Every structure is written in C-alpha cells, then in structure tokens.
Amino acid sequence: MPLNVPGILAPVQFLVNPRIIVPSLSVRGALFSLIFGCLHANSSRRQKDIRHLDFDALKRAGYRGAVFDKDNCLTLPGKDTIVPEIEDAWKECKQVFGKGNVLVVSNTAGAHVDAGGIQAESVRHHLGVPVLFHTSMKPAYSCVKQIRSYFRSLRDPIKDNELIIVGDRLFTDIVMANRIREQSWTERFWLRSQQNSGYPAVDWNTQKTAEPLAANPLQNLLVSTPPPTRTTLGIWTTGLWVEEATVMRFCEKKLLEGVKKWVIAPAKARAQDKVSTLAGLEARSTENGGSTNDEDPLTRAFVRDIPPPAPPQKQNMLRGIASFFQGIQFRRGN
C-alpha cells in the first residue's frame, strides 16, 4: 500500500473537529451474530458488510448515487473481483441506483499509483461500474472535488445530499464523506449570504444563477432556505474479509468510541435538557451520561437483518459407516 499523505494529515483535522470521523451509519451485523458468535465466530465477523444495507429504502429516502471503497469492502485486498458472499447484494445495489450512479473510489485502482489505469480497467470490467481516476488519495479535498464533478456531469446530476459513501476506514472513507457534507453546507451558507446581499449567486447543485432576493433584510431572512434534512450519508462497514492494518483500525475504533462518549453524548444531553426546558418540562435524568439504548433511527431505516448461515450438517455415524462399506463393495464388484 503506497503512502497516503492525506490520510496521515486527517488526524490534524480530527484534533480541531473530532466529529470528522463519526459515520452517519455503522453496519455492525445483526443480533444473531452476537448470539451465535461463539458457534459461528468466523461467519459473524464477515456478516458486517453491504448485505445489511437496504438499498431500496435508501432510494426511497432520496439517495440516488453511491460511492464504494474497493479493498476489504467489495473485494479482497489486491483483488479485482467481487467477494462471492456479497455478489447478490452488489447486483441489487446496481439495479436500484443504476450502474452509472455507482462509483468505485480506491486508493489503489484508479489512483496515481495505478500506472496506465490497468487495475482500474480490470475493476471496472469485473464489478460492472465506473472507477474514478484521481490524482490525490482519499480523503484529500481534491479527490472530493473529482467525486462531485463526476456526479454533476451525469445526464441527471446527483447532488451531494443524494450520495452515500460506503467504506471500511474511518480516516479515509468516513472523513471523505464528512468533507463532502461540510462542503455542501458551506456552499449553501455562501449561497444564502449572497442572496441576502442582493447579488446573484450560483447554485452549485444546479449550476444555475440564483435570482437575487428583495432588498429588505427581514424578507430575505423569512424566505431563506432551512438547513437540509437529508445529507451525504457516510456508511462504515466494520467487517473485514482479510485482516489488515490491525493497529490502525484498533486506534480508529477507540478514537470513535471516545468521540461518542466525550463529545456526542454530552451534546445530546445538553440538547435534550434545552428542549425539555423550552417545553416547560422537567429535564431528563442524566444518570447515564445522556446516552440511551434506543436504536439509531438511521439504523432502523436503512439496515436490515440477514438470515444466519446454516450450521454444517452432521452426518449420522451409522449412515457414514454403511456408505463406506457400500463403496468398498462397489469397487470390488468392478
């Protein structure tokens, strides 16, 4: 694996904005994986992949495009063919979104280390979707720009808030998803400020000039667009087909746990207290640090359970002995 300078510099942004590594959705496997983990430990580890994603539900929610990592998400590291276990899910994804609306972005295939784009062409042939050619590795802002340019160049352009980003690394795939979302919000705020100033502005989602609003600041404030309810969805797949970068993944996981405990949970508790105060109700008890055991609404909406793998059938000992002697008699008869 070549040296990923943007990935190395991502922790610098993490120090300023810890939420940059927080995924919108984590694919962590179904309940049966936890129950039968002792019996099917190897299977449960591998069940935390794109098979859990409900692509139809994502499409109904307004998501029309998807960006996928390659290694350890769709293929084995260094391989170009889809992992057989997720082949049906991959076909479903392409049918729901359309092949042109699904893009593979890898730090190997299609990157500057892919001389002549040979591996990218092989991946495109085997996976049946386009592969992005990019000069900078994920999660560089230049790579983000090329992803956005691709989806805006389609016959039916796809906006940032209609994209899902799926990958297995927090400091590359999820940081990239959050940067796309942040840039989308930045453009909206810039557009709003330009409108409020009375000058025409460019709507980057439609590439059209927006009409200036009235000169009355109060009227501009009333008609200004609210924050978007649907944003770029960063999906973290926690299952691995091949163990690699174990130390880095362990550090990423622990950092994410720390951010959820020390940043997100207190913020949620403060928000709940504020809502309760504004509603004239008693503030909720914070004995649990403001955290709850309720399932995340995005998980309920977009993650589905898959049936557990059937346990290996045990052959009856007597039948095994009988078939053994039948085979001997058959060979003697011939």
C-alpha positions in Angstrom: 0.0 0.0 0.0 1.5 3.4 -1.0 2.0 6.2 1.5 -1.3 8.0 1.9 -0.3 11.6 2.9 -3.9 13.0 3.0 -4.8 10.1 5.3 -1.9 10.9 7.6 -2.9 14.5 7.8 -6.5 13.7 8.5 -5.8 13.3 12.3 -4.8 17.0 12.3 -8.3 18.0 11.3 -9.6 15.5 13.9 -7.9 17.5 16.6 -9.9 20.5 15.6 -13.1 18.8 14.7 -13.4 15.3 16.3 -16.8 14.7 14.6 -15.0 14.3 11.3 -14.5 10.6 11.9 -18.1 9.9 13.0 -20.0 7.9 10.5 -23.7 8.6 9.8 -24.4 4.9 9.9 -22.4 1.8 11.1 -23.1 -1.6 9.6 -22.3 -3.8 12.7 -24.1 -7.1 11.9 -27.4 -8.5 13.1 -28.4 -9.8 16.5 -27.9 -13.4 15.5 -24.2 -12.6 15.0 -23.9 -11.7 18.7 -26.0 -14.6 19.9 -24.3 -17.3 17.8 -20.8 -15.6 17.8 -19.3 -18.5 19.8 -20.7 -21.0 17.3 -20.1 -19.0 14.1 -17.4 -16.6 15.1 -15.8 -16.5 11.6 -19.2 -16.1 9.9 -20.4 -13.3 12.2 -17.3 -11.3 11.7 -17.9 -11.4 7.9 -21.6 -10.6 8.1 -21.0 -6.9 8.8 -20.9 -5.8 5.2 -23.1 -4.3 2.4 -25.6 -7.2 2.6 -27.1 -5.4 5.6 -27.8 -2.2 3.6 -31.4 -1.8 2.4 -30.8 -0.2 -0.9 -34.5 0.1 -1.7 -35.0 2.1 1.5 -32.1 4.3 0.7 -33.5 5.0 -2.8 -37.0 5.8 -1.3 -35.3 8.2 1.1 -33.9 10.2 -1.9 -30.4 8.8 -2.2 -29.6 8.3 -5.9 -25.9 7.7 -6.0 -23.3 5.6 -4.2 -19.5 5.7 -3.7 -17.8 2.5 -2.6 -14.4 1.7 -1.4 -12.8 -1.4 -3.1 -10.4 -3.3 -0.8 -11.9 -5.1 2.1 -15.3 -3.7 1.2 -16.2 -5.1 -2.2 -13.1 -7.2 -3.0 -10.3 -8.9 -1.2 -7.3 -6.6 -0.9 -5.3 -6.6 -4.1 -8.1 -8.5 -6.0 -10.4 -7.1 -8.6 -13.4 -9.5 -8.4 -16.3 -9.1 -6.1 -16.4 -11.2 -2.9 -18.7 -14.1 -3.7 -20.7 -13.7 -0.4 -21.9 -10.2 -1.4 -22.4 -10.8 -5.1 -26.2 -10.7 -4.8 -26.2 -7.5 -2.7 -23.9 -5.9 -5.2 -26.2 -6.8 -8.1 -29.1 -5.3 -6.1 -27.2 -2.1 -5.5 -26.5 -1.7 -9.2 -30.2 -2.4 -10.1 -31.5 0.1 -7.5 -29.2 3.0 -8.2 -28.2 2.3 -11.8 -24.6 1.3 -12.9 -23.7 4.8 -13.9 -24.7 6.2 -10.5 -22.4 3.8 -8.6 -18.7 4.8 -8.4 -15.7 2.9 -7.0 -13.1 5.2 -5.4 -10.0 3.3 -4.3 -6.5 4.3 -3.2 -5.1 1.6 -5.4 -7.2 1.2 -8.6 -7.6 4.5 -10.4 -5.1 6.3 -8.1 -1.8 7.8 -9.3 -0.1 4.5 -8.4 -2.2 2.7 -10.9 0.1 3.0 -13.9 -1.9 3.4 -17.1 -5.1 2.7 -15.3 -4.7 -1.1 -15.8 -6.1 -2.1 -12.5 -8.9 0.4 -12.7 -10.0 -1.1 -16.1 -9.9 -4.5 -14.6 -12.0 -3.5 -11.6 -14.5 -1.7 -14.0 -14.8 -4.9 -16.0 -15.3 -7.2 -13.0 -17.5 -5.0 -10.9 -19.5 -3.5 -13.8 -19.4 0.1 -12.6 -17.1 3.1 -13.2 -13.9 3.6 -11.3 -12.7 7.1 -10.5 -9.3 8.2 -11.8 -8.0 10.6 -9.2 -4.6 12.2 -8.7 -4.8 12.5 -4.9 -5.6 9.8 -2.4 -8.6 9.7 -0.2 -9.6 11.7 1.8 -7.9 14.7 0.0 -10.1 17.6 -0.9 -9.0 17.3 -4.5 -10.4 13.7 -4.5 -13.6 15.1 -3.0 -13.8 17.6 -5.8 -13.3 15.0 -8.5 -16.1 12.8 -7.0 -18.5 15.8 -7.0 -17.5 16.6 -10.6 -18.3 13.1 -11.7 -21.8 13.1 -10.3 -22.6 16.6 -11.5 -21.5 15.6 -15.1 -24.2 12.9 -15.3 -27.2 13.3 -17.6 -29.3 13.5 -14.4 -26.9 15.2 -12.0 -26.7 13.9 -8.4 -26.5 16.4 -5.6 -24.2 15.9 -2.5 -27.2 15.2 -0.3 -28.2 12.4 -2.6 -25.0 10.4 -2.1 -24.0 7.6 0.2 -20.3 6.9 0.8 -19.5 3.3 1.9 -16.1 2.2 3.2 -14.3 0.3 6.0 -11.8 3.0 7.1 -12.7 6.0 9.4 -9.8 8.2 8.5 -10.3 7.8 4.7 -13.8 6.9 3.7 -15.8 8.5 6.5 -13.6 11.6 6.7 -14.2 11.9 2.9 -18.0 11.6 3.4 -18.0 14.2 6.1 -15.9 16.6 4.0 -18.4 16.3 1.1 -21.2 17.1 3.5 -19.3 20.0 5.0 -18.5 21.5 1.6 -22.2 21.1 0.6 -23.2 23.1 3.8 -20.6 25.7 3.1 -21.9 26.3 -0.4 -25.4 26.6 0.9 -24.4 29.2 3.5 -22.4 31.1 0.9 -25.4 31.0 -1.5 -27.7 32.3 1.3 -25.3 35.1 2.2 -25.0 36.1 -1.5 -28.8 36.1 -1.8 -29.2 38.2 1.3 -26.7 40.7 0.0 -28.9 41.3 -3.1 -26.3 39.9 -5.6 -27.0 37.0 -7.9 -25.3 33.8 -6.7 -24.5 30.4 -8.3 -26.4 27.4 -7.0 -23.7 24.7 -7.2 -26.2 21.8 -7.2 -27.9 23.0 -10.4 -25.0 25.1 -11.9 -27.6 28.0 -12.4 -27.6 31.6 -11.4 -30.0 32.2 -8.5 -32.2 35.2 -8.6 -31.4 37.9 -6.0 -34.0 38.3 -3.3 -35.6 41.6 -2.2 -33.5 44.3 -0.6 -35.5 44.0 2.7 -33.3 42.0 5.1 -36.3 40.8 7.0 -37.9 39.4 3.9 -34.7 37.7 3.0 -34.5 36.2 6.4 -38.0 34.8 6.2 -37.5 33.2 2.7 -34.0 31.8 3.4 -33.8 28.1 2.9 -33.7 25.9 6.0 -30.8 23.5 6.7 -31.2 20.3 4.6 -32.9 17.4 6.2 -31.0 14.8 4.1 -27.3 15.0 3.9 -24.4 12.9 2.5 -24.5 9.6 4.3 -21.2 8.1 5.4 -21.6 4.3 6.0 -18.9 2.4 7.9 -18.7 -1.3 7.3 -17.0 -2.9 10.2 -16.5 -6.4 8.8 -13.2 -7.4 7.2 -12.6 -10.1 4.6 -8.9 -10.1 5.3 -7.3 -8.8 8.5 -5.0 -5.8 7.7 -3.8 -2.6 9.3 -5.0 -4.1 12.6 -3.3 -1.5 14.8 -4.6 1.5 12.8 -8.1 0.1 12.8 -8.0 -0.5 16.6 -6.9 3.1 17.1 -9.6 4.4 14.9 -12.3 2.4 16.7 -11.1 3.6 20.1 -11.0 7.2 18.9 -14.5 6.9 17.6 -15.7 5.5 21.0 -14.0 8.4 22.8 -15.7 11.0 20.5 -19.1 9.4 21.0 -18.6 9.3 24.8 -17.0 12.7 25.4 -18.3 14.8 22.6 -21.5 13.5 21.1 -23.2 12.1 24.3 -22.8 15.3 26.3 -24.0 17.4 23.3 -27.1 15.2 23.1 -27.7 15.6 26.8 -27.5 19.4 26.6 -29.9 19.4 23.6 -32.4 17.2 25.4 -32.2 19.4 28.5 -32.7 22.5 26.4 -35.7 21.1 24.6 -37.2 20.0 28.0 -36.7 23.4 29.4 -38.2 25.2 26.4 -41.2 22.9 26.6 -41.7 23.6 30.3 -41.0 20.0 31.3 -38.6 18.6 33.8 -35.1 17.9 32.4 -34.5 14.2 31.8 -32.3 12.4 34.2 -28.6 12.3 33.1 -27.6 9.4 35.2 -26.5 7.5 32.1 -24.5 10.5 30.8 -27.3 11.5 28.4 -26.9 8.3 26.3 -29.8 5.9 25.6 -30.0 2.4 24.4 -32.5 3.2 21.7 -31.5 2.1 18.2 -30.4 4.9 15.9 -33.2 6.0 13.6 -30.9 5.7 10.5 -30.1 2.1 11.5 -33.8 1.3 11.8 -34.4 2.9 8.4 -31.5 1.6 6.3 -30.0 -1.5 7.9 -31.7 -4.9 7.6 -31.1 -8.3 9.1 -29.9 -11.2 7.1 -30.5 -14.8 7.9 -27.7 -16.6 9.8 -25.7 -19.1 7.8 -26.9 -22.6 8.2 -24.8 -24.7 10.5 -22.9 -27.6 8.9 -24.9 -30.7 8.8 -23.7 -33.6 10.9 -23.7 -36.9 9.1 -25.2 -39.8 11.0 -22.3 -42.1 12.1 -24.2 -45.4 11.2 -25.0 -44.0 7.7 -21.4 -43.0 7.2 -20.2 -46.5 8.1 -22.8 -48.1 5.8 -21.9 -45.8 2.9 -18.2 -46.6 3.5 -18.8 -50.4 3.1 -21.1 -49.9 0.2 -18.3 -48.0 -1.6 -15.9 -50.9 -0.9 -18.3 -53.5 -2.2 -18.9 -51.3 -5.3 -15.2 -51.1 -6.1 -14.7 -54.9 -5.6 -17.6 -55.6 -7.9 -16.0 -53.5 -10.6 
